[in-house]
């Protein structure tokens, strides 16, 4: 019984792809805040991209599992 629970519970691990996406989000947000002071809308687009797309994506993406049970 305890073995089944241990198999079902999978801890969230921040892999390399998650870290890269999160860093890209932070960079996009910082650049967006710098550019938003000008009159262009590019800064606003970068802020939306960072907050609404990249940060959630960095939290939701899971790397593919390697099939080690078959070997």
PyMOL Python script that loads the backbone (N, CA, C, O; Angstrom):
from pymol import cmd

cmd.read_pdbstr("""\
ATOM      1  N   UNK A   1       0.822  -1.192   0.000  1.00  0.00           N
ATOM      2  CA  UNK A   1       0.000   0.000   0.000  1.00  0.00           C
ATOM      3  C   UNK A   1       0.869   1.260   0.000  1.00  0.00           C
ATOM      4  O   UNK A   1       0.608   2.197  -0.755  1.00  0.00           O
ATOM      5  N   UNK A   2       1.892   1.281   0.840  1.00  0.00           N
ATOM      6  CA  UNK A   2       2.766   2.448   0.906  1.00  0.00           C
ATOM      7  C   UNK A   2       3.550   2.607  -0.388  1.00  0.00           C
ATOM      8  O   UNK A   2       3.871   3.724  -0.793  1.00  0.00           O
ATOM      9  N   UNK A   3       3.858   1.489  -1.036  1.00  0.00           N
ATOM     10  CA  UNK A   3       4.583   1.537  -2.306  1.00  0.00           C
ATOM     11  C   UNK A   3       3.745   2.226  -3.378  1.00  0.00           C
ATOM     12  O   UNK A   3       4.281   2.992  -4.179  1.00  0.00           O
ATOM     13  N   UNK A   4       2.428   1.961  -3.406  1.00  0.00           N
ATOM     14  CA  UNK A   4       1.553   2.586  -4.394  1.00  0.00           C
ATOM     15  C   UNK A   4       1.479   4.084  -4.175  1.00  0.00           C
ATOM     16  O   UNK A   4       1.503   4.847  -5.141  1.00  0.00           O
ATOM     17  N   UNK A   5       1.389   4.523  -2.922  1.00  0.00           N
ATOM     18  CA  UNK A   5       1.338   5.945  -2.632  1.00  0.00           C
ATOM     19  C   UNK A   5       2.629   6.625  -3.050  1.00  0.00           C
ATOM     20  O   UNK A   5       2.605   7.726  -3.599  1.00  0.00           O
ATOM     21  N   UNK A   6       3.742   5.983  -2.795  1.00  0.00           N
ATOM     22  CA  UNK A   6       5.033   6.558  -3.161  1.00  0.00           C
ATOM     23  C   UNK A   6       5.166   6.659  -4.674  1.00  0.00           C
ATOM     24  O   UNK A   6       5.785   7.596  -5.181  1.00  0.00           O
ATOM     25  N   UNK A   7       4.591   5.704  -5.400  1.00  0.00           N
ATOM     26  CA  UNK A   7       4.644   5.757  -6.855  1.00  0.00           C
ATOM     27  C   UNK A   7       3.748   6.857  -7.409  1.00  0.00           C
ATOM     28  O   UNK A   7       4.093   7.503  -8.399  1.00  0.00           O
ATOM     29  N   UNK A   8       2.604   7.070  -6.776  1.00  0.00           N
ATOM     30  CA  UNK A   8       1.648   8.066  -7.263  1.00  0.00           C
ATOM     31  C   UNK A   8       2.097   9.492  -6.977  1.00  0.00           C
ATOM     32  O   UNK A   8       1.869  10.392  -7.786  1.00  0.00           O
ATOM     33  N   UNK A   9       2.727   9.699  -5.841  1.00  0.00           N
ATOM     34  CA  UNK A   9       3.152  11.034  -5.461  1.00  0.00           C
ATOM     35  C   UNK A   9       4.431  11.362  -6.206  1.00  0.00           C
ATOM     36  O   UNK A   9       5.468  10.727  -6.012  1.00  0.00           O
ATOM     37  N   UNK A  10       4.335  12.352  -7.049  1.00  0.00           N
ATOM     38  CA  UNK A  10       5.512  12.779  -7.800  1.00  0.00           C
ATOM     39  C   UNK A  10       5.818  14.213  -7.429  1.00  0.00           C
ATOM     40  O   UNK A  10       4.988  15.102  -7.621  1.00  0.00           O
ATOM     41  N   UNK A  11       6.988  14.436  -6.906  1.00  0.00           N
ATOM     42  CA  UNK A  11       7.359  15.777  -6.483  1.00  0.00           C
ATOM     43  C   UNK A  11       7.687  16.626  -7.698  1.00  0.00           C
ATOM     44  O   UNK A  11       8.236  16.145  -8.689  1.00  0.00           O
ATOM     45  N   UNK A  12       7.338  17.894  -7.597  1.00  0.00           N
ATOM     46  CA  UNK A  12       7.658  18.822  -8.673  1.00  0.00           C
ATOM     47  C   UNK A  12       9.125  19.188  -8.573  1.00  0.00           C
ATOM     48  O   UNK A  12       9.608  19.636  -7.534  1.00  0.00           O
ATOM     49  N   UNK A  13       9.823  18.983  -9.688  1.00  0.00           N
ATOM     50  CA  UNK A  13      11.238  19.325  -9.736  1.00  0.00           C
ATOM     51  C   UNK A  13      11.444  20.360 -10.818  1.00  0.00           C
ATOM     52  O   UNK A  13      10.897  20.251 -11.916  1.00  0.00           O
ATOM     53  N   UNK A  14      12.234  21.359 -10.500  1.00  0.00           N
ATOM     54  CA  UNK A  14      12.583  22.378 -11.470  1.00  0.00           C
ATOM     55  C   UNK A  14      13.737  21.847 -12.306  1.00  0.00           C
ATOM     56  O   UNK A  14      14.868  21.759 -11.829  1.00  0.00           O
ATOM     57  N   UNK A  15      13.454  21.498 -13.535  1.00  0.00           N
ATOM     58  CA  UNK A  15      14.480  20.984 -14.440  1.00  0.00           C
ATOM     59  C   UNK A  15      15.131  22.153 -15.180  1.00  0.00           C
ATOM     60  O   UNK A  15      14.795  23.313 -14.941  1.00  0.00           O
ATOM     61  N   UNK A  16      16.047  21.844 -16.062  1.00  0.00           N
ATOM     62  CA  UNK A  16      16.780  22.873 -16.788  1.00  0.00           C
ATOM     63  C   UNK A  16      15.859  23.716 -17.659  1.00  0.00           C
ATOM     64  O   UNK A  16      16.031  24.933 -17.737  1.00  0.00           O
ATOM     65  N   UNK A  17      14.878  23.088 -18.319  1.00  0.00           N
ATOM     66  CA  UNK A  17      13.967  23.828 -19.188  1.00  0.00           C
ATOM     67  C   UNK A  17      13.113  24.793 -18.381  1.00  0.00           C
ATOM     68  O   UNK A  17      12.813  25.892 -18.847  1.00  0.00           O
ATOM     69  N   UNK A  18      12.717  24.394 -17.172  1.00  0.00           N
ATOM     70  CA  UNK A  18      11.921  25.274 -16.319  1.00  0.00           C
ATOM     71  C   UNK A  18      12.727  26.503 -15.898  1.00  0.00           C
ATOM     72  O   UNK A  18      12.215  27.622 -15.887  1.00  0.00           O
ATOM     73  N   UNK A  19      13.969  26.280 -15.560  1.00  0.00           N
ATOM     74  CA  UNK A  19      14.823  27.385 -15.132  1.00  0.00           C
ATOM     75  C   UNK A  19      15.079  28.343 -16.285  1.00  0.00           C
ATOM     76  O   UNK A  19      15.058  29.560 -16.097  1.00  0.00           O
ATOM     77  N   UNK A  20      15.320  27.803 -17.481  1.00  0.00           N
ATOM     78  CA  UNK A  20      15.553  28.663 -18.642  1.00  0.00           C
ATOM     79  C   UNK A  20      14.314  29.489 -18.991  1.00  0.00           C
ATOM     80  O   UNK A  20      14.431  30.672 -19.313  1.00  0.00           O
ATOM     81  N   UNK A  21      13.146  28.884 -18.930  1.00  0.00           N
ATOM     82  CA  UNK A  21      11.918  29.630 -19.202  1.00  0.00           C
ATOM     83  C   UNK A  21      11.674  30.705 -18.145  1.00  0.00           C
ATOM     84  O   UNK A  21      11.220  31.803 -18.470  1.00  0.00           O
ATOM     85  N   UNK A  22      11.969  30.398 -16.895  1.00  0.00           N
ATOM     86  CA  UNK A  22      11.778  31.379 -15.837  1.00  0.00           C
ATOM     87  C   UNK A  22      12.747  32.546 -15.985  1.00  0.00           C
ATOM     88  O   UNK A  22      12.367  33.697 -15.771  1.00  0.00           O
ATOM     89  N   UNK A  23      13.992  32.261 -16.347  1.00  0.00           N
ATOM     90  CA  UNK A  23      14.968  33.333 -16.584  1.00  0.00           C
ATOM     91  C   UNK A  23      14.550  34.188 -17.772  1.00  0.00           C
ATOM     92  O   UNK A  23      14.689  35.411 -17.742  1.00  0.00           O
ATOM     93  N   UNK A  24      14.034  33.542 -18.826  1.00  0.00           N
ATOM     94  CA  UNK A  24      13.547  34.301 -19.985  1.00  0.00           C
ATOM     95  C   UNK A  24      12.382  35.199 -19.595  1.00  0.00           C
ATOM     96  O   UNK A  24      12.269  36.319 -20.093  1.00  0.00           O
ATOM     97  N   UNK A  25      11.522  34.721 -18.714  1.00  0.00           N
ATOM     98  CA  UNK A  25      10.390  35.528 -18.249  1.00  0.00           C
ATOM     99  C   UNK A  25      10.877  36.739 -17.463  1.00  0.00           C
ATOM    100  O   UNK A  25      10.380  37.848 -17.657  1.00  0.00           O
ATOM    101  N   UNK A  26      11.843  36.529 -16.581  1.00  0.00           N
ATOM    102  CA  UNK A  26      12.371  37.641 -15.786  1.00  0.00           C
ATOM    103  C   UNK A  26      13.049  38.676 -16.676  1.00  0.00           C
ATOM    104  O   UNK A  26      12.890  39.879 -16.467  1.00  0.00           O
ATOM    105  N   UNK A  27      13.802  38.211 -17.667  1.00  0.00           N
ATOM    106  CA  UNK A  27      14.463  39.134 -18.601  1.00  0.00           C
ATOM    107  C   UNK A  27      13.424  39.914 -19.400  1.00  0.00           C
ATOM    108  O   UNK A  27      13.562  41.124 -19.577  1.00  0.00           O
ATOM    109  N   UNK A  28      12.379  39.228 -19.889  1.00  0.00           N
ATOM    110  CA  UNK A  28      11.328  39.907 -20.649  1.00  0.00           C
ATOM    111  C   UNK A  28      10.613  40.944 -19.793  1.00  0.00           C
ATOM    112  O   UNK A  28      10.270  42.019 -20.284  1.00  0.00           O
ATOM    113  N   UNK A  29      10.388  40.640 -18.538  1.00  0.00           N
ATOM    114  CA  UNK A  29       9.716  41.590 -17.647  1.00  0.00           C
ATOM    115  C   UNK A  29      10.594  42.800 -17.368  1.00  0.00           C
ATOM    116  O   UNK A  29      10.113  43.933 -17.383  1.00  0.00           O
ATOM    117  N   UNK A  30      11.864  42.571 -17.117  1.00  0.00           N
ATOM    118  CA  UNK A  30      12.774  43.693 -16.850  1.00  0.00           C
ATOM    119  C   UNK A  30      12.895  44.590 -18.073  1.00  0.00           C
ATOM    120  O   UNK A  30      12.801  45.812 -17.960  1.00  0.00           O
ATOM    121  N   UNK A  31      13.103  43.993 -19.237  1.00  0.00           N
ATOM    122  CA  UNK A  31      13.197  44.785 -20.470  1.00  0.00           C
ATOM    123  C   UNK A  31      11.872  45.488 -20.751  1.00  0.00           C
ATOM    124  O   UNK A  31      11.858  46.625 -21.221  1.00  0.00           O
ATOM    125  N   UNK A  32      10.759  44.813 -20.465  1.00  0.00           N
ATOM    126  CA  UNK A  32       9.446  45.422 -20.659  1.00  0.00           C
ATOM    127  C   UNK A  32       9.250  46.649 -19.795  1.00  0.00           C
ATOM    128  O   UNK A  32       8.715  47.653 -20.265  1.00  0.00           O
ATOM    129  N   UNK A  33       9.675  46.590 -18.529  1.00  0.00           N
ATOM    130  CA  UNK A  33       9.557  47.756 -17.654  1.00  0.00           C
ATOM    131  C   UNK A  33      10.465  48.893 -18.101  1.00  0.00           C
ATOM    132  O   UNK A  33      10.112  50.062 -17.948  1.00  0.00           O
ATOM    133  N   UNK A  34      11.619  48.565 -18.647  1.00  0.00           N
ATOM    134  CA  UNK A  34      12.520  49.609 -19.143  1.00  0.00           C
ATOM    135  C   UNK A  34      11.921  50.271 -20.380  1.00  0.00           C
ATOM    136  O   UNK A  34      11.960  51.495 -20.509  1.00  0.00           O
ATOM    137  N   UNK A  35      11.369  49.475 -21.284  1.00  0.00           N
ATOM    138  CA  UNK A  35      10.830  50.007 -22.538  1.00  0.00           C
ATOM    139  C   UNK A  35       9.473  50.683 -22.342  1.00  0.00           C
ATOM    140  O   UNK A  35       9.113  51.568 -23.119  1.00  0.00           O
ATOM    141  N   UNK A  36       8.715  50.283 -21.319  1.00  0.00           N
ATOM    142  CA  UNK A  36       7.375  50.828 -21.134  1.00  0.00           C
ATOM    143  C   UNK A  36       7.417  52.336 -20.840  1.00  0.00           C
ATOM    144  O   UNK A  36       6.403  53.018 -20.989  1.00  0.00           O
ATOM    145  N   UNK A  37       8.550  52.849 -20.435  1.00  0.00           N
ATOM    146  CA  UNK A  37       8.670  54.282 -20.199  1.00  0.00           C
ATOM    147  C   UNK A  37       8.625  55.081 -21.487  1.00  0.00           C
ATOM    148  O   UNK A  37       8.309  56.271 -21.467  1.00  0.00           O
ATOM    149  N   UNK A  38       8.938  54.445 -22.611  1.00  0.00           N
ATOM    150  CA  UNK A  38       8.842  55.140 -23.894  1.00  0.00           C
ATOM    151  C   UNK A  38       7.406  55.064 -24.398  1.00  0.00           C
ATOM    152  O   UNK A  38       6.544  54.489 -23.734  1.00  0.00           O
ATOM    153  N   UNK A  39       7.151  55.628 -25.546  1.00  0.00           N
ATOM    154  CA  UNK A  39       5.778  55.691 -26.052  1.00  0.00           C
ATOM    155  C   UNK A  39       5.383  54.473 -26.869  1.00  0.00           C
ATOM    156  O   UNK A  39       4.243  54.390 -27.328  1.00  0.00           O
ATOM    157  N   UNK A  40       6.279  53.540 -27.060  1.00  0.00           N
ATOM    158  CA  UNK A  40       5.940  52.358 -27.859  1.00  0.00           C
ATOM    159  C   UNK A  40       5.161  51.350 -27.029  1.00  0.00           C
ATOM    160  O   UNK A  40       5.232  51.359 -25.800  1.00  0.00           O
ATOM    161  N   UNK A  41       4.422  50.484 -27.704  1.00  0.00           N
ATOM    162  CA  UNK A  41       3.644  49.457 -27.005  1.00  0.00           C
ATOM    163  C   UNK A  41       4.428  48.152 -26.892  1.00  0.00           C
ATOM    164  O   UNK A  41       3.914  47.165 -26.365  1.00  0.00           O
ATOM    165  N   UNK A  42       5.658  48.141 -27.377  1.00  0.00           N
ATOM    166  CA  UNK A  42       6.469  46.929 -27.312  1.00  0.00           C
ATOM    167  C   UNK A  42       6.764  46.523 -25.869  1.00  0.00           C
ATOM    168  O   UNK A  42       6.834  45.333 -25.559  1.00  0.00           O
ATOM    169  N   UNK A  43       6.934  47.499 -24.996  1.00  0.00           N
ATOM    170  CA  UNK A  43       7.177  47.212 -23.592  1.00  0.00           C
ATOM    171  C   UNK A  43       5.989  46.517 -22.957  1.00  0.00           C
ATOM    172  O   UNK A  43       6.157  45.592 -22.162  1.00  0.00           O
ATOM    173  N   UNK A  44       4.788  46.960 -23.303  1.00  0.00           N
ATOM    174  CA  UNK A  44       3.579  46.335 -22.782  1.00  0.00           C
ATOM    175  C   UNK A  44       3.453  44.901 -23.276  1.00  0.00           C
ATOM    176  O   UNK A  44       3.046  44.013 -22.527  1.00  0.00           O
ATOM    177  N   UNK A  45       3.801  44.679 -24.526  1.00  0.00           N
ATOM    178  CA  UNK A  45       3.754  43.319 -25.090  1.00  0.00           C
ATOM    179  C   UNK A  45       4.732  42.414 -24.357  1.00  0.00           C
ATOM    180  O   UNK A  45       4.406  41.265 -24.058  1.00  0.00           O
ATOM    181  N   UNK A  46       5.920  42.914 -24.065  1.00  0.00           N
ATOM    182  CA  UNK A  46       6.908  42.115 -23.334  1.00  0.00           C
ATOM    183  C   UNK A  46       6.442  41.802 -21.917  1.00  0.00           C
ATOM    184  O   UNK A  46       6.678  40.704 -21.413  1.00  0.00           O
ATOM    185  N   UNK A  47       5.780  42.762 -21.271  1.00  0.00           N
ATOM    186  CA  UNK A  47       5.271  42.512 -19.926  1.00  0.00           C
ATOM    187  C   UNK A  47       4.189  41.437 -19.929  1.00  0.00           C
ATOM    188  O   UNK A  47       4.189  40.549 -19.077  1.00  0.00           O
ATOM    189  N   UNK A  48       3.276  41.517 -20.879  1.00  0.00           N
ATOM    190  CA  UNK A  48       2.226  40.500 -20.981  1.00  0.00           C
ATOM    191  C   UNK A  48       2.839  39.146 -21.304  1.00  0.00           C
ATOM    192  O   UNK A  48       2.443  38.129 -20.734  1.00  0.00           O
ATOM    193  N   UNK A  49       3.796  39.130 -22.210  1.00  0.00           N
ATOM    194  CA  UNK A  49       4.472  37.882 -22.564  1.00  0.00           C
ATOM    195  C   UNK A  49       5.170  37.273 -21.342  1.00  0.00           C
ATOM    196  O   UNK A  49       5.104  36.062 -21.128  1.00  0.00           O
ATOM    197  N   UNK A  50       5.824  38.096 -20.557  1.00  0.00           N
ATOM    198  CA  UNK A  50       6.528  37.598 -19.382  1.00  0.00           C
ATOM    199  C   UNK A  50       5.589  37.100 -18.298  1.00  0.00           C
ATOM    200  O   UNK A  50       5.760  36.000 -17.773  1.00  0.00           O
ATOM    201  N   UNK A  51       4.586  37.927 -17.962  1.00  0.00           N
ATOM    202  CA  UNK A  51       3.688  37.579 -16.858  1.00  0.00           C
ATOM    203  C   UNK A  51       2.653  36.526 -17.227  1.00  0.00           C
ATOM    204  O   UNK A  51       2.386  35.622 -16.436  1.00  0.00           O
ATOM    205  N   UNK A  52       2.072  36.628 -18.406  1.00  0.00           N
ATOM    206  CA  UNK A  52       0.930  35.771 -18.749  1.00  0.00           C
ATOM    207  C   UNK A  52       1.316  34.512 -19.515  1.00  0.00           C
ATOM    208  O   UNK A  52       0.533  33.563 -19.571  1.00  0.00           O
ATOM    209  N   UNK A  53       2.508  34.486 -20.106  1.00  0.00           N
ATOM    210  CA  UNK A  53       2.874  33.326 -20.920  1.00  0.00           C
ATOM    211  C   UNK A  53       4.090  32.590 -20.340  1.00  0.00           C
ATOM    212  O   UNK A  53       4.015  31.397 -20.047  1.00  0.00           O
ATOM    213  N   UNK A  54       5.188  33.295 -20.180  1.00  0.00           N
ATOM    214  CA  UNK A  54       6.436  32.621 -19.833  1.00  0.00           C
ATOM    215  C   UNK A  54       6.486  32.103 -18.397  1.00  0.00           C
ATOM    216  O   UNK A  54       6.961  30.991 -18.167  1.00  0.00           O
ATOM    217  N   UNK A  55       6.010  32.880 -17.430  1.00  0.00           N
ATOM    218  CA  UNK A  55       6.039  32.395 -16.049  1.00  0.00           C
ATOM    219  C   UNK A  55       5.128  31.185 -15.864  1.00  0.00           C
ATOM    220  O   UNK A  55       5.573  30.186 -15.298  1.00  0.00           O
ATOM    221  N   UNK A  56       3.858  31.228 -16.321  1.00  0.00           N
ATOM    222  CA  UNK A  56       3.047  30.010 -16.196  1.00  0.00           C
ATOM    223  C   UNK A  56       3.623  28.826 -16.974  1.00  0.00           C
ATOM    224  O   UNK A  56       3.543  27.682 -16.527  1.00  0.00           O
ATOM    225  N   UNK A  57       4.201  29.110 -18.132  1.00  0.00           N
ATOM    226  CA  UNK A  57       4.793  28.046 -18.929  1.00  0.00           C
ATOM    227  C   UNK A  57       5.970  27.402 -18.199  1.00  0.00           C
ATOM    228  O   UNK A  57       6.148  26.185 -18.247  1.00  0.00           O
ATOM    229  N   UNK A  58       6.772  28.228 -17.522  1.00  0.00           N
ATOM    230  CA  UNK A  58       7.912  27.671 -16.792  1.00  0.00           C
ATOM    231  C   UNK A  58       7.467  26.810 -15.616  1.00  0.00           C
ATOM    232  O   UNK A  58       8.204  25.920 -15.192  1.00  0.00           O
ATOM    233  N   UNK A  59       6.282  27.059 -15.086  1.00  0.00           N
ATOM    234  CA  UNK A  59       5.778  26.253 -13.984  1.00  0.00           C
ATOM    235  C   UNK A  59       5.066  24.989 -14.457  1.00  0.00           C
ATOM    236  O   UNK A  59       5.036  23.992 -13.737  1.00  0.00           O
ATOM    237  N   UNK A  60       4.496  25.020 -15.654  1.00  0.00           N
ATOM    238  CA  UNK A  60       3.673  23.916 -16.128  1.00  0.00           C
ATOM    239  C   UNK A  60       4.411  22.894 -16.984  1.00  0.00           C
ATOM    240  O   UNK A  60       3.975  21.746 -17.072  1.00  0.00           O
ATOM    241  N   UNK A  61       5.502  23.276 -17.608  1.00  0.00           N
ATOM    242  CA  UNK A  61       6.221  22.369 -18.504  1.00  0.00           C
ATOM    243  C   UNK A  61       6.924  21.294 -17.688  1.00  0.00           C
ATOM    244  O   UNK A  61       7.631  21.575 -16.720  1.00  0.00           O
ATOM    245  N   UNK A  62       6.706  20.060 -18.108  1.00  0.00           N
ATOM    246  CA  UNK A  62       7.405  18.927 -17.484  1.00  0.00           C
ATOM    247  C   UNK A  62       8.227  18.231 -18.553  1.00  0.00           C
ATOM    248  O   UNK A  62       7.726  17.945 -19.640  1.00  0.00           O
ATOM    249  N   UNK A  63       9.484  17.960 -18.248  1.00  0.00           N
ATOM    250  CA  UNK A  63      10.299  17.245 -19.231  1.00  0.00           C
ATOM    251  C   UNK A  63       9.798  15.822 -19.440  1.00  0.00           C
ATOM    252  O   UNK A  63       9.153  15.242 -18.566  1.00  0.00           O
ATOM    253  N   UNK A  64      10.099  15.276 -20.595  1.00  0.00           N
ATOM    254  CA  UNK A  64       9.687  13.915 -20.907  1.00  0.00           C
ATOM    255  C   UNK A  64      10.438  12.949 -20.003  1.00  0.00           C
ATOM    256  O   UNK A  64      11.627  13.124 -19.737  1.00  0.00           O
ATOM    257  N   UNK A  65       9.730  11.929 -19.536  1.00  0.00           N
ATOM    258  CA  UNK A  65      10.358  10.925 -18.687  1.00  0.00           C
ATOM    259  C   UNK A  65      11.103   9.920 -19.560  1.00  0.00           C
ATOM    260  O   UNK A  65      10.638   9.538 -20.634  1.00  0.00           O
ATOM    261  N   UNK A  66      12.238   9.513 -19.086  1.00  0.00           N
ATOM    262  CA  UNK A  66      12.985   8.468 -19.774  1.00  0.00           C
ATOM    263  C   UNK A  66      12.435   7.135 -19.305  1.00  0.00           C
ATOM    264  O   UNK A  66      12.180   6.943 -18.116  1.00  0.00           O
ATOM    265  N   UNK A  67      12.254   6.228 -20.228  1.00  0.00           N
ATOM    266  CA  UNK A  67      11.680   4.924 -19.907  1.00  0.00           C
ATOM    267  C   UNK A  67      12.774   4.001 -19.396  1.00  0.00           C
ATOM    268  O   UNK A  67      13.418   3.298 -20.176  1.00  0.00           O
ATOM    269  N   UNK A  68      12.983   4.003 -18.078  1.00  0.00           N
ATOM    270  CA  UNK A  68      14.011   3.149 -17.489  1.00  0.00           C
ATOM    271  C   UNK A  68      13.461   1.805 -17.038  1.00  0.00           C
ATOM    272  O   UNK A  68      14.234   0.883 -16.780  1.00  0.00           O
ATOM    273  N   UNK A  69      12.148   1.675 -16.940  1.00  0.00           N
ATOM    274  CA  UNK A  69      11.561   0.419 -16.505  1.00  0.00           C
ATOM    275  C   UNK A  69      11.684  -0.668 -17.554  1.00  0.00           C
ATOM    276  O   UNK A  69      11.723  -1.847 -17.202  1.00  0.00           O
ATOM    277  N   UNK A  70      11.746  -0.313 -18.840  1.00  0.00           N
ATOM    278  CA  UNK A  70      11.799  -1.302 -19.912  1.00  0.00           C
ATOM    279  C   UNK A  70      13.163  -1.980 -19.982  1.00  0.00           C
ATOM    280  O   UNK A  70      13.273  -3.072 -20.540  1.00  0.00           O
ATOM    281  N   UNK A  71      14.196  -1.364 -19.434  1.00  0.00           N
ATOM    282  CA  UNK A  71      15.525  -1.933 -19.530  1.00  0.00           C
ATOM    283  C   UNK A  71      15.835  -2.863 -18.433  1.00  0.00           C
ATOM    284  O   UNK A  71      16.931  -3.421 -18.388  1.00  0.00           O
TER     285      UNK A  71
END
""", "prot")
cmd.dss("prot")
cmd.show_as("cartoon", "prot")
cmd.util.cbc("prot")
cmd.orient("prot")
